Amino acid sequence: MKNYLALVLSMTVIASPAFASRARLEALGEGKNGSYYIQDCRNMFLNPSEIVKCKKKMFLELGDETAGGNTTGTDKAITNDRGQGGFTNTFGDFTYGVYMNNDSDKSLQGTATANALNAAIGGSGTGFLAVQNQLEFFFAGEGAMNWGISIFHAGNENKGTYGAVPTGGADKTAYLWGARLGVNSGNFAVFTSLGLAEKMVADNATATLSSENMKGKFSADVAATYNMDQMTAFAKFSTWGFDLNTNVLGTSQATLSNSNTLIGLGAGWKHEMTKSTTMFTRVEADQMSGSTTVPTTIDATQNLALSAGYKVVNIPLVLGAEAQALSWLTVRGSVAGSLWGSAQAGQSRTSLGGTTTVGAGFGMTFGDFQIDGLMQANATGHNPANGAVSGANGNVAGFGTGPQANSNWGLGNNMMSRIAMTYNF
């Protein structure tokens, strides 16, 4: 059906573009939840006060029907390719919005990490459920200082047969509550996303063992930006983790504690080369580190391997461009790579090799509709995630979302990594 997309849309009316999609940001080398220096409606997932710049819009993002996409591996569990969408509208002097299915990457990654740790020490459960179907409500006001707030919730449940003991730890529940706060005054903005409550529980099949659970720690993503004409400087800090209560080798109860932090400083430049072409440049320095504390009652060899911790240092450079090729067509692209970086896990250390990512995309505007598409090719085996020195294709500090490369570059169903639509009403 995508083969006929351009033909069908070419018969509609042309209007000005509305920038509001993952496809656009990822084509320019940014993350799925927004950019610190490029204006886009998805910045509301960084700073909810941004919705006052994006009134009366509907957003649709095509994707897979389950959390983590339709392929296996930690890459999809982290990058999250679920279909999602929402809208913004006005109420008097205020702007509000509702958005569905923009699931938390940190929660998905934390669940995957907890399940891996649980399996490594012989936990008796069959794994925790990842939260799904996140629902988020936004509310914002504007004036001398724009402000915004959002509340989000996600959950999941898998119950055994009523009246019977579920087998294989099948009786599971999961939930997540969080909030975002942000203000924007002149050239200065401060914003944060908070993980307020998170818990996953997996009941055991026998009455002799306690239920296993993972409880998320209080998490925070805090950032500030300052705009200086064409340049925007930014600073960011994140902390997150969880406590895992599990049955070790089916005989005793133990608690493992996981903690992670990220700090970063950077700057982005936006320069209009011509009336129809804009260049984008971003450079920053990031350090991400973490560790898992394992009780000494667990086997000493395992304890050493699991408690070693990790550290990733990265100085990425992203170069992008966006041009109005025709009155109804915008083309964009980027190249991103690590100027210098290293990943250390335990006694193993490696450089961030194979990190170069090239992206290309387009936007087609017809009447009140904008269609955005993304074609992107990632280097294989890049971006160590949370200390995994090799493998995984996960996100690393300073890089964008990083969708997987296509298996078919023709006009078939795999031509596009991302398709999105924005409607102005």
N, C-alpha and C positions, 0 to 999 in steps of 0.2 A: 504494500500500500504506500510505503514511503517513496517508491519509485515515481509516483504520480503527484507527490506533494506540491512541487513547484508549479506543475501544470494547472492544478486545481486552484491554488492560491493566486495565480497570476491574473485571474479574472475578477479579482476584488479591488476595492478602492484603496488608495494609498494614503498613509498618514505618517506622522512623526513617530519614531521608535520609543518604546518604553523599556528601560534596562532593568530586568528583574528575573534573572534565571541563573541556575547552576551552569548551564551550557556556556553562557557568556563569561562568567567569572573563571571557570575552569579553562576555557580557551585562552584567557589572559594570564593563566598561571596562578590564580588565587584559589582560596578554599571555598567549599560549598556553603559555608555559613556567612560569607561576606568578605569584604576587603577593608583594610585600614586606610586606604587612600583612593580607591576607585569608587565612584558613586554608583550604587546599585541598590535596588529595593531589598535584596537578600541581606543587606547590612543590618536589617532589623533583628537578625539572629545574633548579632554582636551587640547592637545598641538599639533597644526597642523604640527610642525616641525618633529613629529614622523613618517610622511609618508616616509621620506627618508630611514627608516628602513624596509619599507613595499612596495618595488617597484614591479611593474608588477604583481598585484594580482586583482582578482575579488571576491567580497563578496556578498553573498546572505543570507538573513534572512527571513525564513518563518514567516507569521503572518496573522492577520486579515485584511480585505480590508478597514476598516473604522477606523478613529481615535478613540482611547479609547477601541478597542477590540469589542467583540461580546456579552458582558454582560453589565448590567447596574451597576451603582454605581460609587463613586468617585475613587475607587481603580484603575479601568481600565483607567479612564480618566487621571490619574496621571502616571501610569506605562507605558502606551502606547505600545501596542503589534502589531503595524502595520507591514506588510511585508515591507522590505527595502533592499537596495543593492547599490553597486557601484564598482568602480575600481580605481586602481592607475597605472601610467605608467611613463616613463621618456622622457625628451626632452632635449637633450644635457646633461649638468651638472645638470639639474633640475628635480624634481619629481612633478607630478601633479596628481590630482584625482577628480573624480566626484562621489557624493553620493546622493541618493534619499530616501526621506521618513523618515529620522531620526528626527521626529518632536520634537519641544522643549517642555520638560515636564513643565517648568516654565510657558510657554504660555498657555498650556492646563489647568494647575492648576489655573492660574490667570483668565482665562475665566470662569471656573467652579465657582470660588469664586465670581466673579463679577455677574454672573447670580443668585447665591444664595442670595447675598446682594440685588440685584435688586428686587427679589421676596419678600424678607423680609420686604421691605419698601413700597410695593405696586407699583412697577414700571409698566408702561403700556405696555412695550415691551414683546415679547415672548422669549427673550433670544438671546445672541450674538452667532455668529458662531465661532467655533474653527478653527484656521488656519490648513491647511493640505498641503500635497504634497510638503514638504520642499525639496529644491534643494540646494546643497552645492558644491562649487568649491574650491579646495585646490591647493596651489602652494608653493613649498619649495626648499631650496638649502642647500648644505652641505659643510663643510669646517672646519676650526678651531672652528667655531661656527655654528651649524645648526640653521636654521630659517624657519619659515613657517607662512602662512597666509591663511585664508579661508573667503569666503563671502557666506551667506546663505539667502534664501528668501522663504517664505511660504504665501499662500493666500487662500481665499475662498469667494464664492459669491452665493447669493440666491436672484434673482430678481423676482419682481412681473410681471404680464401680461403687455405687452407694451401698453401704452396709458391709463392704468387704475391704480387707487390707490391700492397698495397691501394691503391685509387684514391681521390683526393680527401681524403687524410688520414684514411681510414676506420679505420686501426689505432690505437685509442685505449684508454687505461686511466686510472683515477682511484681514489684511496683517501684515507681520512681516519681518523686515530686521535686520540682525546681522552679526557679524564678529568674528573671532578667530585669536589670535596672539600668537606666542610662539617662544622661543629660547632655545637652549640646548648647553651648553659649558662644556665639561668634565663631572664632577659629578653634575653640578648645572643646573637647568632648571627653567624658569619663563614663565607663560602662562596665558592667559585670554580669556574668551568668553564674548562678549558684545552684549546686545540688543539695537540696535540703533534706531529703530522706530517700533512701534506697535500700531495698532488702529482697533477697531471693531465698526461698526455702524449698528444700527437697526432703520429704518424709521418707524414712526407711521402710523397707518391706517387713522387717521383723520388729517385735516389741522390745528386744534386748538392746537395741542401739538407738541413740538419740537422733533426732532430725539434724540434718546438716543445713547450714545457712550461711549466706554471704551478706554482710551489712556494709553498705557503702559509707565511707567517711564523708564528713562535710567537705564539699569541693567548691572551688571558686576559680573563675577565669576573670581576671581584672585587667583592664587596659585603659590607656589614655592616648589621645592623638592631639596634635597641634598643627594646624594648617598655616603654611607660610607661602602664600601665592601658589606657585607650581609644586612646591614640596610639602609633604606631610611627614612629620616625625611621629614615631609611636613607641610605646613601651608596653610590655605585657608580662603578666605573671599568672601561673596556674598551679594549683595543688589539688590532688585527688588520690584516692586509694580505697581500700576495703579491708575488713576483718573477715577471715574465713574460719568458721567453726566446723570441724569435720571429724569423722571417725577414721583414725589411722589404722590401716590394715584390718579394719573391722573389729578392733579389740578395745580401743581407748579413744577418748575425745581430746582434740588438740585445737589450738587457735593460732592461725597464721595471720600476720599483719603486713599489708602491702601499702607502700607510700610512694608518691611520685611528685616531682616538681618540675616546672619549666619557667625559665626567665628569658626575655628577649628584648633587644633594642634594634630599631631599624628606621628606615626612611623610604618613602616612595615619591617618585616624580611623575607628574603628568604634564606633557608638553604638546601643544597644538602645532604640529609641523606645517599644516595648511588648514584651510577652512574645513576640509573633509577628512583629515588624517590626524590622529592623536597617538603619540608614543607614550608608553608606560615603562617605568623602571623601578624595581624594588631591590634593596639590599638590606640585610639584617644579620645579626649575630644571635644565635640561640644556644642554650644549654638545657638539655632534658636529662634528668637522673631519677633513679628510684631504687628501691630494694624491697625484699620480702623477708621478714623476721620469722624464722622457723624455730619452734621449741626444741631444746636440746634432747628431749625424750625421743625425738625422731632419729633414725639412723644417721650417724655422724657424716658419712659420705654424702648422703642425700642433703643433709643440712647445709654442708659446705656449698654444694652446687646450687641450691635454691636461694641461699642467703647472700650470694656473691654480689648482687646488685648490678646496675648498668649505668652508663653515662654516654649520651650522644651530644656531640658538639657540631654545630653546622653554621657556615656562613654562605647562605644561598644568594644567587643573583638571578633575577627574573627580568627578561626583556620582552615587551609586548607591543602590539600595535593594533589599532582599530580604525577602519576607513569606511566612509560612505561611498561605496563603489557606484551605486545607482540610487535614484531617489527612493527606491523601495528595498535596496539591498545593502547590508553592512557586512563587511568581512573583517575577521580578526584572527590573531594568532600570537603565539609566544614560544620562547625557548627558556628553559630554566635549568640550572645546574648548580653544583656546590663548588664555590671558590676554594673552600677548605672545609674538611669535616672528618670526624672519626667516631666510631662506635666501639665501646668497650663493655664487655660482659664477663665478669669474673677475671680470669687471666688472659682472655682473648681480646684482641684489639684489631680493628681493621679500618681502613679509610672508607669514605662513603663513595665507593666506585660505582659506576653505572647509574648515576643519578640524573643524567641529562634527560629531560622530558620536552617533547615538542608537541604543541597543540595547535589546532586550527578550527575555526568555527565560523558561523554566519548568523545573521539575523535578517528576517524578511518581514517587512511591515506592510500590512494591508488593512486599510480602514482602522478600526479600533483593535485589531489583532496584531500581535508580534509572535513569530515563530523563530525560536533559536535552536540551532543544532551544533553539535560538537563532534569533531573527529580528533582523536588524540592517541599518540603512540608513546608508551612508557618503555624505558629500558627494563630488561628482565632482571629480577633478583635485586632490585634497588630499594632504597628507603628502609633501613632497619627500623623496626618498630619496637619501642620499649626494650631495647637491649638485645634483640635478636640479631646477632652479628651477621647472619646470612639468612637467605630465604625470605619469606613473608611479603614482600610488596606492600607493606603497610605505610602509613603516613609518618613522616619524620618532621621534626620542628623546622619551620621555615618554608616548607613546600606546600603546594595546594592540595586539593583532595586527591588527585591522582587516580582517575578511573583507569580501568584496565584497557590494554590495547585491543583493537578489533581483530577478529580472525578472518574477516573478509572485507577488503577495501573496495569491492565492486558496488553495484547498486542493489545488493540484496539486503536482507533484514539486519545484517551486522554492519552496515555502512556507518551508522552513527553510534557514538558512545552515549549520547544524551540528546533528547528532544524535549523542548519546553514550549509552553504557550503563555502569553500574557494578554489579558483583555482589559481595556480601559472602558469603564461604564459610567 
